[in-house]
Protein backbone atom coordinates (compact mmCIF):
# COMPACT_ATOMS: atom_id res chain seq x y z
CA UNK A 1 0.00 0.00 0.00
CA UNK A 2 1.56 3.36 -0.95
CA UNK A 3 2.21 5.94 1.73
CA UNK A 4 -0.32 8.77 1.87
CA UNK A 5 1.70 11.97 2.26
CA UNK A 6 -0.76 14.08 0.29
CA UNK A 7 -1.60 16.45 3.12
CA UNK A 8 1.51 16.11 5.28
CA UNK A 9 3.76 19.14 5.38
CA UNK A 10 6.81 19.70 7.58
CA UNK A 11 7.43 23.19 8.88
CA UNK A 12 10.25 24.75 10.88
CA UNK A 13 8.72 26.18 14.05
CA UNK A 14 9.84 27.66 17.36
CA UNK A 15 10.34 24.76 19.78
CA UNK A 16 8.17 26.43 22.42
CA UNK A 17 4.90 26.40 20.46
CA UNK A 18 1.87 24.79 22.13
CA UNK A 19 1.77 22.15 19.35
CA UNK A 20 5.34 21.18 20.20
CA UNK A 21 4.53 20.94 23.91
CA UNK A 22 1.58 18.67 23.13
CA UNK A 23 3.59 16.39 20.82
CA UNK A 24 6.52 16.16 23.25
CA UNK A 25 4.19 15.38 26.16
CA UNK A 26 2.62 12.60 24.09
CA UNK A 27 6.09 11.34 23.10
CA UNK A 28 7.35 11.24 26.68
CA UNK A 29 4.11 9.62 27.92
CA UNK A 30 4.36 6.90 25.28
CA UNK A 31 8.06 6.25 25.90
CA UNK A 32 7.49 6.05 29.64
CA UNK A 33 4.57 3.62 29.20
CA UNK A 34 6.42 1.34 26.76
CA UNK A 35 9.95 1.53 28.18
CA UNK A 36 11.40 -1.96 28.72
CA UNK A 37 11.09 -2.72 32.44
CA UNK A 38 14.34 -4.73 32.33
CA UNK A 39 16.13 -1.42 31.65
CA UNK A 40 14.73 0.30 34.72
CA UNK A 41 12.56 3.37 34.59
CA UNK A 42 12.36 5.92 31.84
CA UNK A 43 14.04 9.27 32.53
CA UNK A 44 11.71 12.01 31.25
CA UNK A 45 13.88 14.76 29.82
CA UNK A 46 13.22 17.45 27.25
CA UNK A 47 15.92 19.32 25.42
CA UNK A 48 15.51 23.06 26.12
CA UNK A 49 13.80 24.95 23.28
CA UNK A 50 16.75 27.37 23.12
CA UNK A 51 18.94 24.57 21.71
CA UNK A 52 16.75 24.38 18.59
CA UNK A 53 17.44 27.88 17.26
CA UNK A 54 19.31 28.43 13.96
CA UNK A 55 22.17 28.26 13.21
CA UNK A 56 22.74 25.87 16.12
CA UNK A 57 19.56 23.91 15.68
CA UNK A 58 16.04 23.72 14.37
CA UNK A 59 12.72 22.17 15.36
CA UNK A 60 10.11 20.92 12.92
CA UNK A 61 6.49 19.83 13.14
CA UNK A 62 4.71 17.66 10.59
CA UNK A 63 1.14 18.73 9.95
CA UNK A 64 -1.70 16.82 8.36
CA UNK A 65 -3.77 19.79 7.27
CA UNK A 66 -3.88 21.85 10.47
CA UNK A 67 -3.24 18.92 12.83
CA UNK A 68 0.24 18.39 14.25
CA UNK A 69 1.09 14.69 13.78
CA UNK A 70 4.86 14.52 14.23
CA UNK A 71 7.97 16.38 15.23
CA UNK A 72 11.72 16.32 15.60
CA UNK A 73 14.61 18.54 16.50
CA UNK A 74 18.22 19.05 15.57
CA UNK A 75 20.87 20.65 17.77
CA UNK A 76 24.59 21.33 17.56
CA UNK A 77 26.71 19.26 19.93
CA UNK A 78 30.47 19.44 20.50
CA UNK A 79 32.68 18.40 17.59
CA UNK A 80 34.61 15.16 17.89
CA UNK A 81 37.84 14.44 16.00
CA UNK A 82 37.09 17.16 13.45
CA UNK A 83 33.51 15.96 12.94
CA UNK A 84 31.05 18.89 13.03
CA UNK A 85 28.10 17.16 14.72
CA UNK A 86 24.42 17.87 14.95
CA UNK A 87 22.17 15.58 16.98
CA UNK A 88 18.62 14.54 16.09
CA UNK A 89 16.30 14.68 19.10
CA UNK A 90 12.66 13.89 19.90
CA UNK A 91 11.55 12.35 16.60
CA UNK A 92 7.95 11.34 17.24
CA UNK A 93 4.93 10.51 15.14
CA UNK A 94 1.54 10.43 16.83
CA UNK A 95 -0.42 7.20 16.30
CA UNK A 96 -2.81 8.94 13.89
CA UNK A 97 0.12 9.90 11.64
CA UNK A 98 1.97 6.59 11.56
CA UNK A 99 2.51 4.58 8.41
CA UNK A 100 2.33 7.64 6.17
CA UNK A 101 5.98 8.62 5.82
CA UNK A 102 5.83 11.34 8.48
CA UNK A 103 9.07 10.30 10.22
CA UNK A 104 10.85 10.14 6.86
CA UNK A 105 9.63 13.63 5.97
CA UNK A 106 10.77 14.97 9.36
CA UNK A 107 14.20 13.36 8.97
CA UNK A 108 14.55 14.75 5.43
CA UNK A 109 14.12 18.30 6.74
CA UNK A 110 16.38 17.79 9.77
CA UNK A 111 19.20 16.29 7.70
CA UNK A 112 18.95 19.08 5.11
CA UNK A 113 19.16 21.64 7.93
CA UNK A 114 22.26 19.91 9.32
CA UNK A 115 23.97 20.20 5.94
CA UNK A 116 22.93 23.86 5.67
CA UNK A 117 24.40 24.51 9.14
CA UNK A 118 27.74 22.95 8.14
CA UNK A 119 27.51 19.50 9.72
CA UNK A 120 29.81 16.72 8.62
CA UNK A 121 27.91 14.15 10.65
CA UNK A 122 24.43 13.73 12.06
CA UNK A 123 24.16 11.64 15.21
CA UNK A 124 21.30 10.30 17.29
CA UNK A 125 20.56 7.87 20.06
CA UNK A 126 17.64 5.52 20.42
CA UNK A 127 16.54 2.43 22.26
CA UNK A 128 16.75 -0.98 20.62
CA UNK A 129 13.14 -1.61 21.71
CA UNK A 130 12.09 0.97 19.09
CA UNK A 131 12.52 -1.52 16.25
CA UNK A 132 10.86 0.57 13.52
CA UNK A 133 12.93 3.64 14.42
CA UNK A 134 16.18 1.69 14.31
CA UNK A 135 15.25 0.18 10.95
CA UNK A 136 14.39 3.62 9.55
CA UNK A 137 17.68 5.11 10.74
CA UNK A 138 19.75 2.24 9.31
CA UNK A 139 17.79 2.48 6.06
CA UNK A 140 18.77 6.16 5.85
CA UNK A 141 22.47 5.32 6.10
CA UNK A 142 23.04 5.66 9.84
CA UNK A 143 25.63 3.30 11.27
CA UNK A 144 25.95 2.22 14.85
CA UNK A 145 28.74 3.97 16.76
CA UNK A 146 30.09 4.08 20.31
CA UNK A 147 28.01 6.00 22.83
CA UNK A 148 28.58 9.76 22.49
CA UNK A 149 26.43 10.78 25.45
CA UNK A 150 25.17 9.39 28.73
CA UNK A 151 21.46 9.17 27.89
CA UNK A 152 20.09 6.61 30.38
CA UNK A 153 17.22 5.76 28.01
CA UNK A 154 19.46 4.90 25.04
CA UNK A 155 20.87 1.52 24.08
CA UNK A 156 22.00 2.41 20.55
CA UNK A 157 23.92 5.35 19.09
CA UNK A 158 24.13 6.14 15.38
CA UNK A 159 25.98 8.46 13.00
CA UNK A 160 25.48 9.35 9.36
CA UNK A 161 28.08 11.29 7.36
CA UNK A 162 26.54 14.22 5.49
CA UNK A 163 29.60 15.67 3.73
HELIX and SHEET records of a PDB file:
HELIX    1   1 UNK A   18  UNK A   34  1                                  17    
HELIX    2   2 UNK A   37  UNK A   39  5                                   3    
HELIX    3   3 UNK A   49  UNK A   52  5                                   4    
HELIX    4   4 UNK A   95  UNK A   97  5                                   3    
HELIX    5   5 UNK A  102  UNK A  116  1                                  15    
HELIX    6   6 UNK A  131  UNK A  139  1                                   9    
SHEET    1   A 7 UNK A   8  UNK A  12  0                                        
SHEET    2   A 7 UNK A  57  UNK A  64 -1                                        
SHEET    3   A 7 UNK A  67  UNK A  76 -1                                        
SHEET    4   A 7 UNK A  85  UNK A  93 -1                                        
SHEET    5   A 7 UNK A 121  UNK A 126  1                                        
SHEET    6   A 7 UNK A 156  UNK A 161 -1                                        
SHEET    7   A 7 UNK A 143  UNK A 145 -1                                        
END                                                                             
